[in-house]
Amino acid sequence: MSENPLAPRSRALPRRLNEIKAWTRSIYDLDDGVAISVAEIACRDEDCPDIETVIGIMRPGEQIEIVRVHKLLVDILFDDLKQIAS
């Protein structure tokens, strides 16, 4: 039987997504009116792994701010996001 490539890799993934969104909200001091999107995408840059995590910060009436983390979603730590935001 083949594996579904769109299926979540683990049950921990939704919890990790929520953690990353909460960390992003805290680090960037975002209120509840700001939407946050987190996704893993293919990375073609030489200095990143095959997959990177992209965080979209969608403030009402503004352009989407993109934060790129050259790590898999499950490998991201609070300090990674804090360092990028600095």
N, C-alpha and C positions, 0 to 999 in steps of 0.2 A: 504494500500500500504506500502511495506517495504522500509526502507531508505537504500540508497547505502552507504556501509561503506567506500568506497574509494573516495566518493565525498568530496570536501573541506567543512570544517565546516562553513565557512563564506566567504564573498567576501573580508574581511579584511586580510585573510590568505596570499595571494600573496604579499600584501603590507608589512606584518610583516616579511615574508621571506626575502624580499629585505632589510628591515631595519636591520635584524640580520646579513645578509651578509655584509652590509655596515659597521656596527659596528665592525664586526670581521676583516674586511679589515683594518679599522682605528686602532684598538687596537693592532693588530699584524703587522702593517706597511707592508701590502701586496700590491704588484703591480697588474696590470690587468692580468698578465700572470699566476697568481695563481687562481686556481678554488676553489670554496667554495661550499660545499654541506650541506644542513640542512634538517634533518629528525626527526620525532618523532618515537620512538620505544618503545617496552615493556621493562620495567625495572624490573629485578628480585631481585635487592639489597633491603635489609630491610630498608635502610635509604632514599629511593627515592619513588616518587609516582609510580603508575602503568605505567605511560608513562613518558619518559624522552626525552629531545631533544639532538641530537648528531650532532655536527658540524665537518665536515671533511675539513681539509685544505690540498689541493693538490698542493704542489710546484713541478714544473717540475724536474724530476730526483731524487726526494727524496721520502721517505716513507710518507704515509698520516699521518698527525697529527690529532688526535681525541680529541675533546673537548666535554665533557659531562656536561650537565646542568640538574639538577634534578628538572626540571619544564616543564610544558607544553610550547610549542612554543609561544602561545599567552601571557603567563605570564612573559616571559623573558624581563629583563630591561638591558639597556646599562651597568649599574653598576654591574650586575650579571656577564657579560662577562669580564669586566675590573677586577673584583675581582679574577676570575678564572685564568686570564692571569698573575696576579701578583705573 
